[in-house]
Amino acid sequence: MPVAIHATEKSLLKVFSNDFAFSIPAYQRPYAWTKDQASELLTDLLSFLGDGSEAVTDTNPYFLGSIVLIKDEDAPEADVVDGQQRLTTLTILLSVLRSLANSESASEFTDYIYQRGKRFEDLMCGLSGK
């Protein structure tokens, strides 16, 4: 059976949403970026944003690089084939921002870092016949 391959552009808002539940396959190398690579990514992002005089929504899109996934379009589960280092580093950066934010904003950052599980969701779906 042929495998369909397609590329799409996604915003980070979409990538860090419930639409994606990332897992790192066992064949992938472990996270290996050092402070230098993480600092370079952060510096690039900050340079792109500039001095803050322009609204983020008015800037041109920033190309973060390709992320290659094995993913069924109808399910959030996605195996990361390429892009693990960037995704992990962005998650770390979001975690740092959450730790620096006030309690109200910190809760919003948490939603992008991970989604809280719903312990009874599978049970309820089973009871409803779905």
KEVEXDREN-728340 format. One record per residue (C-alpha): residue in one letter; x, y, z. Coordinates in steps of 0.05 Angstrom, whole numbers, plus 5000, padded with zeros to 4 digits. Layout:
<pts>
aXYZ ...
</pts>
This chain:
<pts>
m500050005000 p503150674980 v504251185034 a501751885022 i506752425039 h504653145044 a507553785073 t503654315109 e505454955144 k503154995216 s503755545268 l506955385335 l500155515365 k497454935325 v503554485337 f502954585412 s495454435412 n491153825425 d491853665351 f498653355364 a500852845417 f508252735402 s512252115418 i519451985403 p520551295371 a525850855404 y530150885341 q531151645349 r537351895383 p536352215451 y535852955462 a542853225451 w542553985444 t547154365489 k546355065517 d549655335454 q544355055406 a538555255452 s541455945460 e542156015384 l534855835374 l532656325427 t537156875398 d534256745329 l527156795355 l528557435394 s532157755334 f526157585290 l521357915339 g525558545340 d524859095390 g517458975403 s515159595365 e511459165314 a505758715336 v507457975329 t501257885286 d503958395236 t510658045226 n512257565169 p512156835189 y518656555219 f520955905189 l522955475247 g525054885204 s521854245182 i518753755230 v517553065200 l512052645231 i508651985221 k501452155236 d494451945217 e490552575199 d484752365243 a488652245307 p493252685348 e498652155359 a504852325320 d511651985318 v517252505310 v521952295255 d525652955250 g525253585291 q525653275361 q531253745383 r527354375364 l520754125393 t524053925458 t527854585463 l521554985449 t517954595504 i523654755552 l523255495533 l515755495544 s516955175612 v521955725630 l516956265608 r511655925651 s516155935712 l517356685701 a509956855689 n504757065740 s500056505763 e494456675713 s499156685653 a502956075679 s496555665673 e495855865600 f503155655586 t501654975616 d496354855563 y501754905509 i506754475547 y502053895560 q494753735563 r491953495628 g489252795623 k481952625635 r482051985676 f474951785661 e474451985588 d475651275561 l470750995611 m465451495591 c466551365517 g465750625530 l459250735567 s456251165513 g457550625460 k462751025420 
</pts>
